[in-house]
Amino acid sequence: MVDVSQHELVPEHTVLDEDTLDEVLDEYAIDRTDLPKIKRSDPALPDEAEIGDVIKIVRNSRTTDQAVVYRLVVE
């Protein structure tokens, strides 16, 4: 079986710690539940990701070199 999370086209997924998450939520003046969602069953998620965690995804971008997005893990 292939490990999808290790494929070269899958962007980097990282679980945010609570301190970093608080900074991000303050910066954008939003609540955790306002973030876009990602299912726990998504094969690109790190194994340690649990429901309620926030994932930082760093994608390559043609215009800004890297684009950072955040997703809330849901069931």
C-alpha positions in Angstrom: 0.0 0.0 0.0 1.2 3.5 -0.8 1.6 6.1 1.9 -0.2 9.1 0.4 1.2 11.6 2.9 4.8 11.0 1.6 3.9 11.7 -2.0 5.8 14.7 -3.5 2.5 16.4 -4.6 1.0 16.4 -1.1 1.8 19.6 0.8 3.3 19.7 4.3 0.7 19.1 7.0 1.6 20.0 10.6 -0.5 19.9 13.8 -0.4 23.3 15.5 0.4 23.5 19.2 -2.1 25.5 21.4 0.2 28.6 21.7 0.7 28.9 18.0 -3.0 28.3 17.4 -3.9 31.1 19.8 -1.6 33.5 17.9 -3.2 32.5 14.5 -6.7 32.9 15.8 -5.9 36.3 17.4 -4.2 37.5 14.2 -7.3 36.7 12.1 -9.8 37.6 14.9 -11.7 34.2 14.5 -12.7 31.2 16.5 -11.4 27.7 15.9 -14.8 26.7 14.5 -14.6 29.4 11.8 -11.7 27.6 10.1 -12.3 25.5 7.0 -12.7 21.8 7.9 -10.7 18.7 7.0 -11.9 15.1 7.8 -9.9 12.9 10.1 -10.0 10.2 7.4 -8.0 12.4 5.0 -5.0 10.3 4.1 -2.7 13.4 4.0 -3.2 14.1 7.7 -0.4 13.3 10.2 -1.0 10.2 12.2 -1.0 12.2 15.5 -3.9 14.5 14.3 -7.0 14.2 16.3 -10.5 15.6 16.0 -10.4 19.2 17.2 -6.8 19.8 16.2 -5.8 22.5 13.8 -3.6 21.6 10.9 -1.2 24.0 9.2 -0.8 23.2 5.5 2.1 24.8 3.5 1.6 24.7 -0.2 3.8 25.8 -3.1 2.4 28.9 -4.8 3.4 30.5 -8.1 2.7 34.0 -6.8 3.9 34.0 -3.2 6.3 31.0 -3.2 4.4 29.4 -0.3 0.8 29.7 0.8 -0.2 28.8 4.3 -3.7 27.6 5.2 -5.3 26.2 8.3 -7.9 23.5 8.7 -9.9 22.2 11.7 -9.9 18.4 11.9 -13.5 17.0 12.1 -15.0 13.5 12.2 
